[in-house]
Amino acid sequence: MEGRIIRQISNLYTVESNNITYECRARGNFRVKGVTPLVGDWVRFDEKDKYILEILPRKNELKRPVIANVDCAIIVTSLKRPEFAPNLLDRMLTNVILNDIEPLVVLTKFDLLDDSEKERIVDIIRYYNHIGIKTLINKEIPVLKEYIKDKVVVLSGQTGVGKSTLLNMMDESLNLATNDISEALGRGKHTTRHVELFHLDSSLIADTPGFSAFDIQDEDRENIRFAFPEFDNDGCKFKDCKHINEIGCKVLEDLANGKILESRYDSYKKMVMK
């Protein structure tokens, strides 16, 4: 039979096929081949002996969080406790875009901001939407649900930003565990321990363990510039322009003219120069 892995806990995989779930283990030859089944994988499996026999071709995969065959990544980003970190947001966006996954940014804890902070964030939201990266406040649940309709979606973000809370707002019946921010550490306490796909109307959506650090390790740094839709890569004097200090660089001109958000360019430069 064929089915999709919707949950992994240790070495046990839950495979869903025709609305029936099977608790399966992976055959030993996967380990010999250096292949690991992932949540989101389409697989062939033996429904009688409960073994995964073959992993079908993937259209994409993420290494953090570890998941495959994703249509859209909701990057959940806190504006307070933990504090808004534009560089982390841009690194997550770069990772998603370079893996050919559609990004959607959802900002949480907007109500904790004062008036001047809200004005700044509204400008940032306007900028990201202008460059084609859909950005919402977590209160816009109807818009969010319509946007992810019929898609396989993964939630990604730091621990404590409100991923499980967002899922509960989208479907109260999920009743996922949430937790408070650690006052000592200044970041969230882990509530999600594994990756699992949930049915949400016509969508499949994954809650994932949070994290407090993120690095682009495997991507060719030459391609990072293509993850910034506001960059005029073709407008530069040289086709391989790195947009750092080249004379005649269109990106640097746009930055100087205020067409590129300074924090976005700083994020790009940190990733390229690292």
Order of alpha helices (4+ residues) and beta strands (2+ residues): beta-beta-beta-alpha-beta-beta-beta-beta-beta-alpha-beta-alpha-beta-alpha-beta-alpha-beta-beta-beta-beta-alpha-alpha
